[in-house]
Amino acid sequence: MGLQVRHFYAFSLQIRADRRVNRAYDEYKDERAAIEAQYNEAKEQVVQRLLASMEERRRKLREEKEGGEIISGQSPVYPHSIM
């Protein structure tokens, strides 16, 4: 092989290697973006569940305050005079 052919071959190998590296990096970026999107979606779902839970708790407390009901599931304590 002549010197020019070797340089061309080495250059060709370098270009192929660069393309593989670039392709791998692009795949990495795509995968990272997909994972970040999944994370953000899951995070938003958790936030929404927490907000819904807090709102439900507020609603129950408001009902308890307005109606004087016991929400905890326990029966009210009656005076001892009821026998």
MOMO-V670928 format. One record per pair of residues at least 4 apart in sequence whose ideal C-beta (glycine too) atoms are under 7 Angstrom apart, sorted by the first residue. I is the first residue (numbers start at 0). J is the second residue. D is the distance in whole Angstrom. If there is no record, write none. Layout:
i;j;d
I;J;D
I;J;D
This chain:
i;j;d
0;4;5
0;5;5
2;6;6
3;7;6
4;8;6
5;9;6
6;10;6
7;11;6
8;12;6
9;13;6
10;14;6
11;15;7
12;16;6
13;17;6
14;18;6
15;19;6
16;20;6
17;21;6
18;22;6
19;23;6
20;24;6
21;25;6
22;26;6
23;27;6
24;28;6
25;29;6
26;30;6
27;31;6
28;32;6
29;33;6
30;34;6
31;35;6
32;36;6
33;37;7
34;38;6
35;39;6
36;40;6
37;41;6
38;42;6
39;43;6
40;44;7
41;45;7
42;46;6
43;47;6
44;48;6
45;49;6
46;50;6
47;51;6
48;52;6
49;53;6
50;54;6
51;55;6
52;56;6
53;57;6
54;58;6
55;59;6
56;60;6
57;61;6
58;62;6
59;63;6
59;70;5
60;64;6
61;65;6
62;66;6
62;68;7
63;68;6
63;70;5
69;73;6
69;75;6
77;81;5
